[in-house]
Amino acid sequence: MLSLRDVSKSFTGPRPLAVLRGLTLNVGPGEFVAVMGESGVGKSTLLNLIAGLDRPDSGNVAVDGTDLATLDDDALTRLRRERMGFVFQAFHVLPYLSVAQNVALPLALLDIRGPEADARVAAMLDAVGMGSRGASMPRELSGGELQRVAIGRALIHRPALVLADEPTGNLDADSAAGVIDLLRRQLKAQGATGVLVTHSHAAAAAADRVLTLAADGLRDTSLPATR
């Protein structure tokens, strides 16, 4: 589903900064992978490369068999819209839309409307435990509830690949545990591939495989048994 081959990325400026060097990663269909690492090591850059928001200086990024280097900006936008879902630390739930309207946004972008969209939104709200809150506004929700809405929005269009950037970073421990369990269950229910970037050992423990990103690349990581 996801393949990075010998990917390098640096940023120019007064002090050019090499962030990723010769990185290789393979993630299979339906696999849920967590990537950990110190701040500044390039975790968000890695997600941006996978999403096609940044281009590598060298190497190859392929999603579902498509080499992102072969796509122009419009085609990359379509790929993100149709095949990817995103969950962010800051939720990015639109404050002027109801819960149901926020979840429905990806369907509207794909021109899926009417009874089909309504049925899918209702089913997704039930799946993420927000079935009774469709008419609520974001200001009425807790942080954990906002992240549940964000997960519903990320999955409503049945993407092949979901990218999650510190989705529990703004939550207390109990809410974080519930959110990451929900994310895992919904990924498995839809057969979607997931890549989670996190500082949290507890969040990473929910993944099928944990990797640590460092200056010398990615390595498999065994988390402490006491987590």
C-alpha positions as CSV (number, residue, x, y, z in Angstrom):
1,M,0.0,0.0,0.0
2,L,2.8,2.4,0.9
3,S,6.4,2.3,-0.3
4,L,9.3,4.7,0.2
5,R,12.6,3.9,-1.4
6,D,15.8,5.7,-0.5
7,V,14.0,8.9,0.2
8,S,16.0,12.0,1.2
9,K,14.7,15.5,2.0
10,S,16.4,18.7,3.0
11,F,15.4,22.3,3.4
12,T,17.3,25.3,2.2
13,G,18.0,28.4,4.2
14,P,20.8,30.2,5.9
15,R,21.7,26.8,7.3
16,P,20.6,24.0,4.9
17,L,19.1,21.2,6.9
18,A,19.0,17.6,5.9
19,V,16.0,16.0,7.5
20,L,15.6,12.6,6.0
21,R,18.5,10.6,4.4
22,G,18.0,7.4,2.3
23,L,14.9,6.4,4.1
24,T,13.1,3.2,3.1
25,L,9.7,2.1,4.4
26,N,7.1,-0.5,3.3
27,V,3.6,-0.7,4.8
28,G,1.3,-3.4,3.7
29,P,-2.5,-3.2,3.0
30,G,-4.5,-3.0,6.2
31,E,-1.3,-2.6,8.4
32,F,-1.3,0.0,11.2
33,V,2.2,1.4,11.8
34,A,3.4,3.9,14.4
35,V,6.4,6.1,13.9
36,M,8.1,7.5,17.0
37,G,11.1,9.8,17.4
38,E,12.5,13.0,18.9
39,S,11.1,16.4,18.0
40,G,12.8,17.7,14.9
41,V,13.8,14.3,13.5
42,G,11.5,14.5,10.5
43,K,8.2,12.7,11.5
44,S,6.0,15.4,10.1
45,T,8.1,15.7,7.0
46,L,7.7,12.0,6.5
47,L,3.9,12.4,6.6
48,N,4.0,15.4,4.2
49,L,6.0,13.3,1.8
50,I,3.6,10.4,2.0
51,A,0.7,12.8,1.4
52,G,2.4,14.5,-1.5
53,L,2.5,17.8,0.2
54,D,6.3,17.9,-0.1
55,R,8.4,16.4,-2.8
56,P,11.6,14.4,-1.9
57,D,14.9,15.6,-3.1
58,S,15.7,12.0,-4.2
59,G,14.1,8.6,-3.9
60,N,10.6,7.4,-4.6
61,V,7.2,7.5,-2.8
62,A,4.4,5.3,-4.0
63,V,0.8,5.0,-2.6
64,D,-1.3,2.1,-3.6
65,G,1.0,1.5,-6.6
66,T,1.0,5.1,-7.8
67,D,4.4,6.9,-7.9
68,L,3.7,10.3,-6.5
69,A,6.5,11.8,-8.7
70,T,4.4,11.0,-11.8
71,L,1.4,13.2,-10.5
72,D,1.0,17.0,-11.0
73,D,-0.5,19.1,-8.2
74,D,-4.1,18.6,-9.4
75,A,-3.7,14.8,-9.5
76,L,-2.1,14.8,-6.0
77,T,-5.1,16.7,-4.7
78,R,-7.4,14.2,-6.2
79,L,-5.4,11.3,-4.7
80,R,-5.5,12.9,-1.3
81,R,-9.2,13.6,-1.6
82,E,-10.2,10.1,-2.8
83,R,-7.6,7.7,-1.3
84,M,-6.4,9.4,2.0
85,G,-7.8,10.4,5.3
86,F,-6.1,12.7,7.8
87,V,-6.3,13.1,11.6
88,F,-4.5,16.0,13.3
89,Q,-3.4,16.9,16.8
90,A,-5.4,20.2,16.6
91,F,-8.6,18.4,15.4
92,H,-9.2,21.0,12.6
93,V,-13.0,20.6,13.0
94,L,-14.7,23.6,11.4
95,P,-16.4,25.6,14.2
96,Y,-19.3,26.9,12.0
97,L,-20.5,23.4,10.9
98,S,-22.3,20.8,13.0
99,V,-20.8,17.5,13.9
100,A,-22.7,15.7,11.0
101,Q,-21.7,18.5,8.6
102,N,-18.0,18.2,9.5
103,V,-18.0,14.4,9.1
104,A,-19.8,14.8,5.7
105,L,-17.2,17.2,4.2
106,P,-15.1,14.6,2.4
107,L,-18.3,13.1,0.8
108,A,-19.3,16.6,-0.4
109,L,-15.8,17.1,-2.0
110,L,-16.4,13.8,-3.9
111,D,-19.9,14.9,-4.8
112,I,-21.6,12.2,-2.7
113,R,-24.8,13.8,-1.4
114,G,-28.4,13.1,-0.6
115,P,-29.6,9.9,1.0
116,E,-26.4,8.0,0.4
117,A,-24.3,10.6,2.2
118,D,-26.9,10.9,5.0
119,A,-26.8,7.1,5.6
120,R,-23.0,7.0,5.6
121,V,-22.7,9.9,8.0
122,A,-25.3,8.4,10.4
123,A,-23.4,5.0,10.3
124,M,-20.1,6.7,10.9
125,L,-21.3,8.8,13.8
126,D,-22.6,5.6,15.4
127,A,-19.3,3.9,14.8
128,V,-17.3,6.6,16.5
129,G,-19.7,6.9,19.4
130,M,-21.2,10.2,18.3
131,G,-24.6,9.0,17.0
132,S,-26.6,11.3,19.3
133,R,-24.4,14.4,18.6
134,G,-24.9,15.0,14.9
135,A,-26.6,18.3,15.4
136,S,-24.1,19.6,18.1
137,M,-21.7,22.3,17.3
138,P,-17.9,21.8,18.0
139,R,-18.0,24.4,20.8
140,E,-20.2,22.0,22.7
141,L,-17.8,19.1,22.6
142,S,-14.9,17.9,24.7
143,G,-11.4,17.4,23.2
144,G,-12.0,13.6,23.0
145,E,-15.3,14.1,21.3
146,L,-13.7,16.5,18.8
147,Q,-11.1,13.9,17.9
148,R,-13.8,11.3,17.5
149,V,-15.4,13.6,15.0
150,A,-12.1,14.1,13.2
151,I,-11.7,10.3,13.0
152,G,-15.1,10.0,11.5
153,R,-14.3,12.6,9.0
154,A,-11.1,11.0,8.1
155,L,-12.8,7.6,7.4
156,I,-16.2,8.6,6.0
157,H,-15.0,8.3,2.4
158,R,-13.4,4.9,3.0
159,P,-9.8,5.9,2.2
160,A,-7.1,3.3,1.6
161,L,-4.6,5.2,3.7
162,V,-5.1,7.2,6.9
163,L,-2.3,9.5,8.2
164,A,-2.5,10.5,11.9
165,D,-0.2,13.3,13.2
166,E,-0.1,13.2,17.1
167,P,-3.9,12.6,17.3
168,T,-3.7,12.2,21.1
169,G,-1.4,15.1,21.8
170,N,-4.1,17.5,23.1
171,L,-6.0,14.9,25.2
172,D,-5.8,13.6,28.7
173,A,-4.7,10.0,29.3
174,D,-8.2,8.5,29.4
175,S,-9.5,10.3,26.4
176,A,-6.3,9.5,24.5
177,A,-6.6,5.8,25.2
178,G,-10.2,5.8,24.0
179,V,-9.4,7.8,20.8
180,I,-6.4,5.6,19.8
181,D,-8.5,2.4,20.4
182,L,-11.3,3.9,18.3
183,L,-8.8,4.7,15.5
184,R,-7.4,1.2,15.5
185,R,-10.8,-0.4,15.5
186,Q,-12.1,1.7,12.6
187,L,-9.0,1.2,10.5
188,K,-9.4,-2.6,11.0
189,A,-13.1,-2.5,10.3
190,Q,-12.5,-0.7,7.0
191,G,-9.3,-2.6,6.0
192,A,-7.5,0.7,5.7
193,T,-3.7,1.2,6.1
194,G,-2.7,3.6,8.9
195,V,0.5,5.5,9.7
196,L,0.5,7.1,13.1
197,V,3.2,9.7,14.1
198,T,3.3,10.0,17.9
199,H,5.5,10.7,21.0
200,S,3.2,8.5,23.1
201,H,4.3,5.0,23.9
202,A,0.7,4.2,24.9
203,A,-0.6,5.3,21.5
204,A,2.1,3.5,19.6
205,A,1.4,0.3,21.5
206,A,-2.0,0.1,19.6
207,A,-0.2,-0.3,16.3
208,D,0.7,-3.5,14.5
209,R,4.3,-2.4,14.2
210,V,6.3,0.4,15.9
211,L,9.2,2.2,14.2
212,T,11.6,4.8,15.5
213,L,12.8,7.5,13.2
214,A,16.3,8.8,13.9
215,A,19.1,10.5,11.9
216,D,20.2,7.1,10.6
217,G,16.8,6.1,9.4
218,L,13.9,3.9,10.6
219,R,14.3,0.9,12.9
220,D,11.9,-1.5,14.4
221,T,11.2,-0.8,18.0
222,S,10.1,-3.0,20.9
223,L,8.2,-1.0,23.5
224,P,8.7,-1.7,27.2
225,A,6.6,-4.4,28.6
226,T,5.4,-2.1,31.4
227,R,3.7,0.4,29.0
